[in-house]
Amino acid sequence: MRYGNPSTAEALCALAALPSVEELVIAPLYPHYAQSSYETAVAFVLEELDRLKLRPLKLSLLPAFYDAPEYRSVLADHVQEHLPEHFDRLVVSMHGIPTSHLHKACRARNGHTSHCLDRREWHETSGEGDCYRLHSEATRHALAEDLSLPQRQVELVYQSRLGFHPWLQPYMSRRVGQFASEGVEHLVVVCPGFVCDCLETIQEIDDYYRGRFLSTGGKQFSYIPCLNSSPAFVSALSTLIDKTFADPSCRLSTPIPTKYQY
C-alpha cells in the first residue's frame, strides 16, 4: 500500500528477494486513469525502486482497465447481483478531480456527461486517451448498456470535491438534493472508480449522502458495495496481469516517461 501496511517498499523488497523474480508488473488498482491517482501511484513505485536500488528489474505497467472486457463484465455482473428489482435511478459516482487536470478541450461543457465520450476518436488520435473524463463517461455508458437499462436511467456524478476551484461536474453534493424533486424515490449508487470500499464510499456515500437524499424527500437509498476481494474480481485482475506480462507494449520504456517522474 502507498499509505498503509504492508508498505510499497516492504512488498518490493519481498519480491526482489525471491531468486526467480526478474520482472515486475506495476498494477495500480485504479480502473480509470487520473493524474492524482493512477499516475502518482506509478511514480511512487518507481521512486521506491530507485531508492531501494531495484531498478534493474524489468518493469511492465498494467494500463487503466476501465474498458477491459474482464473488468467490464465483472463490474456489470456485480452491479446486477446487487441491483434492486425496482428503482428509479442508478447513479455512477466517480471521485472528482479539478478540471485543471484535464486537457483544455476536455474542460468544455463541464456537467455534460458525454462530452468526451462523444469525441473518443479525437482523444485517441491526439494522444489524450488517458482522459479521466472520457474513462468515467465510458464506464457509465457501458454499465447502462451491459445492464440493459435506458441510458437516461444511469447518471454520472462526481464526489469528494475539495476547495473552491472548478472540478468535474455534476457534483454529487448538488445533485443529491435534486433527485427527489425530479421524482426519484429509490436511488441506487455505485462507485466503480474504487475497487475497495473506503471512507469515500462508506462514510461519504452510504452514510452522508444517504442521509441527504432521505432528508430531501427521497424514499429509499441503496448503495452497491465495491468489488473488494470478490473471487470474480480477483480472477479478472489476475487475467489482466497475465496479459500485461505477455504484452510487449506494456513494458515501461527507458528512460521512464516524464509523466511518471515526480
N, C-alpha and C positions, 0 to 999 in steps of 0.2 A: 504494500500500500504506500501511496505517496504521503499520506497523513495518518499513519497508524502502524500497527504491527500485524504481521511481520513487515518490516520496512523494505523498501526497494533495494537498499544496499544488502540487507540480510539475504534476500531472495537471490540476488545476483551472485553473491559470494557462494551460496549453497550450490547454485547451478554450475558455477565455474569450477567448483571443487570436484565435480563429477568427471572422471577420466575420459568419458566418451563424448563430452559436450564440445562441439566445435562451432555450432551455430545457434543463435538465439532468435526467436520471434518476439518482437515487442508487440503486445496485443492490448492497446488501450481499450478499456471497457466502456467506450463511448460510441454508440452506433452512428452518431452524427458528428461531422467534423465542425469544430469550433476552435478559434484561436485560444480561447480561455480555458478549454478543457483538453480536447484531444491533442492539440499542438503543444501545449505546455507540458503535458504528461510525457510525450515523446522526448521533448527537450530535457526534461528532468532525468529520464532514464539514461540518456546519452551523457549527461553531465556526471551522473553517478558512475557510469562505466569508465569515464576518463579519470575520475577521482580515484577509483579503485584499480586503475591500470588494467582494465579488462577489455579495452577496445580491440585487441587482435581477434576477438571472436567475430565470426561472420554474423551479420545482422540482417534480418528481414522485418518488414513492418506490415502488420495487418491493417489494411485500409479501413476507413469508415465503412461499416457494413449495413447501413440502413436499408439499402436496396438489394442486398444479397438474398437470393431465394430462400436460403436456410433460415435467415433471421425473419424475413417477411412471413414465412409460413408458420414458424413457431410463435411469432407475435400474434398473428391472426387467430391461431388455434387457442392460444391462451386467453385472448380477449373474448372469443366466442364462448369459451368454457365459463367465464365469469359474468357474461352479459345477461342482465335480467331479460325475461321474456317480453316484458312491456316497459318501454322507457321513451322519453321524448327527445333527448339529445345526448350524443356521445361527444364529450369534449376531450380532445387530444391536447394535453398541457405539456408544453416544452419549456425547458429553462430558458429564460430570456437572455439576450445579450445586447450590449449597446450597438446602435446602428453604425457607429464609427468603426466597428469590427468588420463591416461588410464593404464590398466594392461599391463605389458611388452609384453605379447603375442598379444595384440591388437594394438601395435605400429608398427608392421611389415607391410611391403608393403604399407607404407603411400602414399596415392594417388590412390591406387586400391580400387574402390568404392563398392566392395562386399566382402572384406576380412573377416570382422566379420560376415556378414550375411551368408556366406558360412560355417561358423563354429558356427552356432547358438546352436547346440546341446552341444558343448563344453562349451559355455557360461552358459547354463542352468545347466549343471552337475557340473561345477566348481564354482558356486556361483557368476558368473560375468554377470548375466542377466541385470544388470543396466548399461551396457556399452553404452556410448553415441554414439560411432561409429556404434555399432550394431543398435541402435534405428534409427539413421539417415539413414543408408543404407536400413533399413526395410521400412521406410517411402517412400523413392524414389522408391523402388521396388513395393510397394503397390499402389502408385499413377499410375505408368505405367500400372499395372495390372487392376486397377479399371477403368481407363480411356480408356482401350483397345488400348494403344499405344505401339509401339515396345519399348522394354527396352532400346535400343540404342538411342532412341529419347528423353529420360528423363535422365538428367545428374545431379549428385550430386556435389555441390561445398561447400566450407566453406568461410565465410566472416568475416570481423571485426577483423582480426589478429592485435595484438599489440606486439611490441618488436621484438627481433631477435631470440628468442628460437623457436624450431620446433613446429608448430601447425598442426592440421589435414589438409590434402590436398585432392583434388586440391584446391588451393587458388582462390577465385573469382577474386582477384586483378590481377592474372596472366592469368586466362582463358578468361576473358572478352576481352582481346586484341588479342586472338587467334581465336575466333569464326568465324569472317568474312573470314579469310584466309582458313577456313575449309568449306566454302560455306554456312554458316549460315547467311541468310539475315534477317529473322524475329526471334528475340529471345524473349521468354516469361520466366519471372522469378516469382517464388512463394517462400515464406519464411514460411514454416509450423512450424518452431520452435518458432515463435512468434504468440501468439493468438491475439495480438492487434498491429496495426501499431505504429511505434515509429521512433526515429531518424535513427536506423539501417535499417529500411525498406524504409522510405520516403526519407531521405536525402542521405543515402549511396547507396541504390539500385536504387530507382526510379529517383534520381537526378544524383548523381555522376557516377554510373556505366551505366546509360542510356547514358550519355554524352560520356563516354569512348567507349562504343560499337559503337555509331554512328560516332564517330571521327576516328575509325579504320576500317571503311568500311561497317559497318552494315547498313541496310536499315530501319528496324523498330524494336522498343523495346516496349514490353508490360509488365507491372507489374500487377500482380494479388494481390489485397489487402488481408490483413489478415482477419480472420473470424470475428474479432472485436465483436460487440454486436449483430450479426445476430441472429434472432429468432431460427434458426435451431441449431446453436452452443450453445446458452443458454439452449435450451431444452436438447441437448445431454449432456451438462455438468451437468444439474440437474439430469438426469438419472444416470450418473456416481457417483454423490454424494450420491444419494439414495442407490445405490448398495454398496457404501463404508460403509454407516451406517449399512447395513444389513449383511456385511461380517465380521465375527469374525477375519479372518486373517489380516484384515486392522487395527485392534486395535494396538495402539502403546504399546509395551511391557514396563514393568518396571523391571529393570532400562532401561532408554532410550538407544537405540543403540549408541555405541561410535561415529559413523559417524555423528550423529546429536548433538554431544557435542562439541561446539566450545569455 
